[in-house]
Amino acid sequence: MMRSLPGIAGGAFLILGMALARAEPAPSGAADPEAITCNAPELVAASKERGWPVCVQNDMVGTSLANAPVMDRPSGEGDPGAITCRARQELTGTRVMGPETCAYNSFWAKLAVDGCVLSPGSRTILRLGTTKVLRPLACAHIQGRNGTMPPTFF
């Protein structure tokens, strides 16, 4: 049973409810093949193969990473279609290591050209030299195949 609230309070709730219903979901990168994912069920086998958590680009899910080289800071040099993995990094403010992240060299090159890096947790694109995930510091202009990639992946 639904009750209506009389007066100004009822009108405010109605307007707020309508605004929430129309709100667009935040971009997650899920539709972009170049966005990074860490939660795909298909990554369980790759994580067991590597011995720790692995994140990859959406269009690499299910790809074998057995021969992929691991670097501390991939620059994207070489074949744009080759896969390079970034070594695990310590998560900011903790002693916990983040996931190993694998992507095509073309992705790493886009980040390097613009002075951007992937955060240690592989969830955010940041400016090189920053450690905090602050919106003004995010590299929000990196182009994916479906337009601009969001600075934060989910």
C-alpha atoms as an extended CHARMM CRD file, in Angstrom:
* protein
*
       154  EXT
         1         1  MET       CA              0.0000000000        0.0000000000        0.0000000000  PROA      1               0.0000000000
         2         2  MET       CA              1.4460000000        3.3520000000       -1.0270000000  PROA      2               0.0000000000
         3         3  ARG       CA              0.9210000000        6.4910000000        1.0330000000  PROA      3               0.0000000000
         4         4  SER       CA              1.3920000000        9.9900000000       -0.2870000000  PROA      4               0.0000000000
         5         5  LEU       CA              3.0050000000       12.6670000000        1.8040000000  PROA      5               0.0000000000
         6         6  PRO       CA              1.1440000000       15.9650000000        1.8210000000  PROA      6               0.0000000000
         7         7  GLY       CA              2.7280000000       19.3430000000        1.3150000000  PROA      7               0.0000000000
         8         8  ILE       CA              6.2580000000       20.3850000000        0.4090000000  PROA      8               0.0000000000
         9         9  ALA       CA              7.9090000000       17.2100000000        1.7300000000  PROA      9               0.0000000000
        10        10  GLY       CA              5.7640000000       15.0050000000       -0.5170000000  PROA      10              0.0000000000
        11        11  GLY       CA              6.5470000000       17.1460000000       -3.5610000000  PROA      11              0.0000000000
        12        12  ALA       CA             10.2710000000       17.0400000000       -2.8090000000  PROA      12              0.0000000000
        13        13  PHE       CA             10.2250000000       13.2350000000       -2.5800000000  PROA      13              0.0000000000
        14        14  LEU       CA              8.2950000000       13.0090000000       -5.8430000000  PROA      14              0.0000000000
        15        15  ILE       CA             10.7690000000       15.2640000000       -7.6790000000  PROA      15              0.0000000000
        16        16  LEU       CA             13.7550000000       13.4130000000       -6.1980000000  PROA      16              0.0000000000
        17        17  GLY       CA             12.2480000000       10.0650000000       -7.1750000000  PROA      17              0.0000000000
        18        18  MET       CA             11.6580000000       11.2450000000      -10.7470000000  PROA      18              0.0000000000
        19        19  ALA       CA             15.2290000000       12.5800000000      -10.9970000000  PROA      19              0.0000000000
        20        20  LEU       CA             16.6710000000        9.2720000000       -9.7880000000  PROA      20              0.0000000000
        21        21  ALA       CA             14.5530000000        7.3520000000      -12.2560000000  PROA      21              0.0000000000
        22        22  ARG       CA             15.9430000000        9.4160000000      -15.1440000000  PROA      22              0.0000000000
        23        23  ALA       CA             19.5680000000        9.3900000000      -13.9690000000  PROA      23              0.0000000000
        24        24  GLU       CA             21.9590000000        7.8100000000      -16.4620000000  PROA      24              0.0000000000
        25        25  PRO       CA             24.2140000000        5.0550000000      -15.1400000000  PROA      25              0.0000000000
        26        26  ALA       CA             27.8740000000        5.9880000000      -14.7980000000  PROA      26              0.0000000000
        27        27  PRO       CA             30.0300000000        4.7660000000      -17.7000000000  PROA      27              0.0000000000
        28        28  SER       CA             31.7710000000        1.5290000000      -16.7470000000  PROA      28              0.0000000000
        29        29  GLY       CA             33.6870000000        0.6450000000      -19.8830000000  PROA      29              0.0000000000
        30        30  ALA       CA             31.8810000000       -2.6970000000      -20.0400000000  PROA      30              0.0000000000
        31        31  ALA       CA             30.8730000000       -2.1120000000      -23.6710000000  PROA      31              0.0000000000
        32        32  ASP       CA             34.3470000000       -1.0630000000      -24.8260000000  PROA      32              0.0000000000
        33        33  PRO       CA             36.6170000000       -3.9190000000      -25.9060000000  PROA      33              0.0000000000
        34        34  GLU       CA             39.6590000000       -1.9330000000      -24.7560000000  PROA      34              0.0000000000
        35        35  ALA       CA             38.4210000000       -1.3340000000      -21.1990000000  PROA      35              0.0000000000
        36        36  ILE       CA             40.0110000000       -3.3560000000      -18.3820000000  PROA      36              0.0000000000
        37        37  THR       CA             38.0760000000       -6.0540000000      -16.5290000000  PROA      37              0.0000000000
        38        38  CYS       CA             39.1150000000       -8.0060000000      -13.4430000000  PROA      38              0.0000000000
        39        39  ASN       CA             35.8930000000       -9.8280000000      -12.5910000000  PROA      39              0.0000000000
        40        40  ALA       CA             35.1350000000      -12.0090000000      -15.6130000000  PROA      40              0.0000000000
        41        41  PRO       CA             34.5720000000      -15.6570000000      -14.6620000000  PROA      41              0.0000000000
        42        42  GLU       CA             36.8410000000      -16.6680000000      -17.5460000000  PROA      42              0.0000000000
        43        43  LEU       CA             39.7900000000      -15.0470000000      -15.7180000000  PROA      43              0.0000000000
        44        44  VAL       CA             39.7560000000      -17.7060000000      -12.9780000000  PROA      44              0.0000000000
        45        45  ALA       CA             41.8110000000      -20.1140000000      -15.1190000000  PROA      45              0.0000000000
        46        46  ALA       CA             44.2990000000      -17.3640000000      -16.0990000000  PROA      46              0.0000000000
        47        47  SER       CA             44.6600000000      -16.3190000000      -12.4510000000  PROA      47              0.0000000000
        48        48  LYS       CA             45.3800000000      -19.9140000000      -11.4080000000  PROA      48              0.0000000000
        49        49  GLU       CA             47.8590000000      -20.2580000000      -14.2870000000  PROA      49              0.0000000000
        50        50  ARG       CA             49.7140000000      -17.0900000000      -13.2450000000  PROA      50              0.0000000000
        51        51  GLY       CA             49.4070000000      -17.6920000000       -9.4890000000  PROA      51              0.0000000000
        52        52  TRP       CA             47.6510000000      -14.4120000000       -8.6000000000  PROA      52              0.0000000000
        53        53  PRO       CA             44.7330000000      -12.2010000000       -9.7250000000  PROA      53              0.0000000000
        54        54  VAL       CA             44.7890000000      -11.0760000000      -13.3730000000  PROA      54              0.0000000000
        55        55  CYS       CA             43.0270000000       -8.2220000000      -15.1540000000  PROA      55              0.0000000000
        56        56  VAL       CA             42.7540000000       -7.9850000000      -18.9510000000  PROA      56              0.0000000000
        57        57  GLN       CA             41.1050000000       -5.9340000000      -21.6500000000  PROA      57              0.0000000000
        58        58  ASN       CA             37.5060000000       -6.9770000000      -22.3790000000  PROA      58              0.0000000000
        59        59  ASP       CA             38.3750000000       -8.4050000000      -25.7850000000  PROA      59              0.0000000000
        60        60  MET       CA             41.2180000000      -10.5070000000      -24.2920000000  PROA      60              0.0000000000
        61        61  VAL       CA             39.0130000000      -12.5110000000      -21.9300000000  PROA      61              0.0000000000
        62        62  GLY       CA             39.7410000000      -16.1800000000      -22.6110000000  PROA      62              0.0000000000
        63        63  THR       CA             43.0760000000      -15.4610000000      -24.3560000000  PROA      63              0.0000000000
        64        64  SER       CA             46.1140000000      -17.4200000000      -23.1600000000  PROA      64              0.0000000000
        65        65  LEU       CA             48.6050000000      -15.2430000000      -21.2910000000  PROA      65              0.0000000000
        66        66  ALA       CA             51.2430000000      -17.9530000000      -20.8790000000  PROA      66              0.0000000000
        67        67  ASN       CA             53.8410000000      -16.3210000000      -23.1560000000  PROA      67              0.0000000000
        68        68  ALA       CA             53.0440000000      -12.6740000000      -22.3900000000  PROA      68              0.0000000000
        69        69  PRO       CA             56.0620000000      -10.7080000000      -21.1140000000  PROA      69              0.0000000000
        70        70  VAL       CA             55.7420000000       -8.9180000000      -17.7650000000  PROA      70              0.0000000000
        71        71  MET       CA             57.1100000000       -5.3710000000      -17.3360000000  PROA      71              0.0000000000
        72        72  ASP       CA             57.0800000000       -2.8760000000      -14.4700000000  PROA      72              0.0000000000
        73        73  ARG       CA             55.7850000000       -0.0710000000      -16.7010000000  PROA      73              0.0000000000
        74        74  PRO       CA             54.7250000000       -1.1610000000      -20.1950000000  PROA      74              0.0000000000
        75        75  SER       CA             55.2540000000        1.5770000000      -22.7780000000  PROA      75              0.0000000000
        76        76  GLY       CA             53.4810000000       -0.0080000000      -25.7330000000  PROA      76              0.0000000000
        77        77  GLU       CA             56.6260000000       -0.2780000000      -27.8530000000  PROA      77              0.0000000000
        78        78  GLY       CA             56.6970000000       -3.0010000000      -30.4750000000  PROA      78              0.0000000000
        79        79  ASP       CA             53.8470000000       -4.7890000000      -32.2100000000  PROA      79              0.0000000000
        80        80  PRO       CA             50.5380000000       -3.0380000000      -31.3350000000  PROA      80              0.0000000000
        81        81  GLY       CA             48.7530000000       -6.4150000000      -31.3900000000  PROA      81              0.0000000000
        82        82  ALA       CA             51.1790000000       -8.0970000000      -28.9880000000  PROA      82              0.0000000000
        83        83  ILE       CA             50.1440000000       -8.6560000000      -25.3660000000  PROA      83              0.0000000000
        84        84  THR       CA             52.2440000000       -7.2140000000      -22.5360000000  PROA      84              0.0000000000
        85        85  CYS       CA             51.4620000000       -7.5770000000      -18.8320000000  PROA      85              0.0000000000
        86        86  ARG       CA             52.1710000000       -5.0050000000      -16.1540000000  PROA      86              0.0000000000
        87        87  ALA       CA             53.7260000000       -6.4850000000      -13.0360000000  PROA      87              0.0000000000
        88        88  ARG       CA             51.7540000000       -6.4560000000       -9.8150000000  PROA      88              0.0000000000
        89        89  GLN       CA             52.0410000000       -3.2070000000       -7.8590000000  PROA      89              0.0000000000
        90        90  GLU       CA             51.4760000000       -2.3980000000       -4.2190000000  PROA      90              0.0000000000
        91        91  LEU       CA             48.0290000000       -0.8810000000       -3.6970000000  PROA      91              0.0000000000
        92        92  THR       CA             48.1770000000        2.7010000000       -2.4630000000  PROA      92              0.0000000000
        93        93  GLY       CA             48.2750000000        2.9080000000        1.3390000000  PROA      93              0.0000000000
        94        94  THR       CA             48.5490000000       -0.8460000000        1.8760000000  PROA      94              0.0000000000
        95        95  ARG       CA             51.0710000000       -3.6690000000        1.6840000000  PROA      95              0.0000000000
        96        96  VAL       CA             48.7050000000       -5.6840000000       -0.4850000000  PROA      96              0.0000000000
        97        97  MET       CA             49.7160000000       -6.3250000000       -4.0800000000  PROA      97              0.0000000000
        98        98  GLY       CA             47.2610000000       -5.5240000000       -6.8430000000  PROA      98              0.0000000000
        99        99  PRO       CA             46.5320000000       -7.7290000000       -9.8470000000  PROA      99              0.0000000000
       100       100  GLU       CA             48.7850000000       -8.3550000000      -12.8050000000  PROA      100             0.0000000000
       101       101  THR       CA             47.2540000000       -6.4970000000      -15.7550000000  PROA      101             0.0000000000
       102       102  CYS       CA             47.5750000000       -7.6260000000      -19.3600000000  PROA      102             0.0000000000
       103       103  ALA       CA             46.6830000000       -5.5200000000      -22.3930000000  PROA      103             0.0000000000
       104       104  TYR       CA             47.6320000000       -5.0490000000      -26.0060000000  PROA      104             0.0000000000
       105       105  ASN       CA             50.6340000000       -2.8120000000      -26.6740000000  PROA      105             0.0000000000
       106       106  SER       CA             48.2940000000       -0.3640000000      -28.4350000000  PROA      106             0.0000000000
       107       107  PHE       CA             46.5330000000        0.2550000000      -25.0750000000  PROA      107             0.0000000000
       108       108  TRP       CA             49.8040000000        0.8130000000      -23.1830000000  PROA      108             0.0000000000
       109       109  ALA       CA             50.9960000000        3.1600000000      -25.9770000000  PROA      109             0.0000000000
       110       110  LYS       CA             47.8290000000        5.2990000000      -25.6970000000  PROA      110             0.0000000000
       111       111  LEU       CA             48.4370000000        5.7100000000      -21.9780000000  PROA      111             0.0000000000
       112       112  ALA       CA             52.1720000000        6.4500000000      -22.3350000000  PROA      112             0.0000000000
       113       113  VAL       CA             51.7200000000        9.0720000000      -25.0780000000  PROA      113             0.0000000000
       114       114  ASP       CA             49.3340000000       11.0630000000      -22.8920000000  PROA      114             0.0000000000
       115       115  GLY       CA             51.3910000000       10.7190000000      -19.6840000000  PROA      115             0.0000000000
       116       116  CYS       CA             48.8590000000        8.3700000000      -18.0840000000  PROA      116             0.0000000000
       117       117  VAL       CA             49.2110000000        5.1000000000      -16.1760000000  PROA      117             0.0000000000
       118       118  LEU       CA             46.8750000000        2.4340000000      -14.8710000000  PROA      118             0.0000000000
       119       119  SER       CA             46.4100000000        2.5430000000      -11.0860000000  PROA      119             0.0000000000
       120       120  PRO       CA             47.9310000000       -0.3120000000       -9.0340000000  PROA      120             0.0000000000
       121       121  GLY       CA             44.4390000000       -1.7980000000       -8.6180000000  PROA      121             0.0000000000
       122       122  SER       CA             43.8480000000       -1.6020000000      -12.4080000000  PROA      122             0.0000000000
       123       123  ARG       CA             40.5530000000        0.2420000000      -11.9260000000  PROA      123             0.0000000000
       124       124  THR       CA             41.5130000000        3.8370000000      -12.7860000000  PROA      124             0.0000000000
       125       125  ILE       CA             43.5480000000        5.6590000000      -15.4250000000  PROA      125             0.0000000000
       126       126  LEU       CA             45.6790000000        8.3140000000      -13.6800000000  PROA      126             0.0000000000
       127       127  ARG       CA             48.2120000000       10.9520000000      -14.6230000000  PROA      127             0.0000000000
       128       128  LEU       CA             51.7660000000        9.7090000000      -14.1210000000  PROA      128             0.0000000000
       129       129  GLY       CA             53.0860000000       10.8390000000      -10.7470000000  PROA      129             0.0000000000
       130       130  THR       CA             49.7370000000       10.9840000000       -8.9200000000  PROA      130             0.0000000000
       131       131  THR       CA             48.7570000000        8.5230000000       -6.2400000000  PROA      131             0.0000000000
       132       132  LYS       CA             45.2260000000        9.5970000000       -5.4150000000  PROA      132             0.0000000000
       133       133  VAL       CA             42.1410000000        8.8380000000       -7.4440000000  PROA      133             0.0000000000
       134       134  LEU       CA             40.8760000000       12.3930000000       -7.8740000000  PROA      134             0.0000000000
       135       135  ARG       CA             38.6620000000       13.2040000000      -10.8190000000  PROA      135             0.0000000000
       136       136  PRO       CA             40.6350000000       16.2600000000      -12.0330000000  PROA      136             0.0000000000
       137       137  LEU       CA             43.7890000000       14.1510000000      -12.1470000000  PROA      137             0.0000000000
       138       138  ALA       CA             42.2330000000       11.3110000000      -14.1480000000  PROA      138             0.0000000000
       139       139  CYS       CA             43.0650000000       10.9610000000      -17.8240000000  PROA      139             0.0000000000
       140       140  ALA       CA             39.5370000000       11.2420000000      -19.1640000000  PROA      140             0.0000000000
       141       141  HSD       CA             40.4290000000       11.6120000000      -22.8360000000  PROA      141             0.0000000000
       142       142  ILE       CA             41.8800000000        8.1780000000      -23.7580000000  PROA      142             0.0000000000
       143       143  GLN       CA             40.1200000000        6.8700000000      -26.8580000000  PROA      143             0.0000000000
       144       144  GLY       CA             38.7650000000        3.3320000000      -26.9360000000  PROA      144             0.0000000000
       145       145  ARG       CA             37.1660000000        1.6410000000      -29.9300000000  PROA      145             0.0000000000
       146       146  ASN       CA             33.6920000000        2.8070000000      -28.8590000000  PROA      146             0.0000000000
       147       147  GLY       CA             34.6060000000        6.3990000000      -28.0260000000  PROA      147             0.0000000000
       148       148  THR       CA             36.2820000000        7.8670000000      -24.9610000000  PROA      148             0.0000000000
       149       149  MET       CA             37.0270000000        5.2800000000      -22.2740000000  PROA      149             0.0000000000
       150       150  PRO       CA             35.8350000000        6.1640000000      -18.7830000000  PROA      150             0.0000000000
       151       151  PRO       CA             38.6870000000        6.9800000000      -16.3710000000  PROA      151             0.0000000000
       152       152  THR       CA             37.3540000000        4.3640000000      -13.9680000000  PROA      152             0.0000000000
       153       153  PHE       CA             36.6320000000        0.7110000000      -14.8140000000  PROA      153             0.0000000000
       154       154  PHE       CA             34.2630000000       -1.5270000000      -12.8360000000  PROA      154             0.0000000000
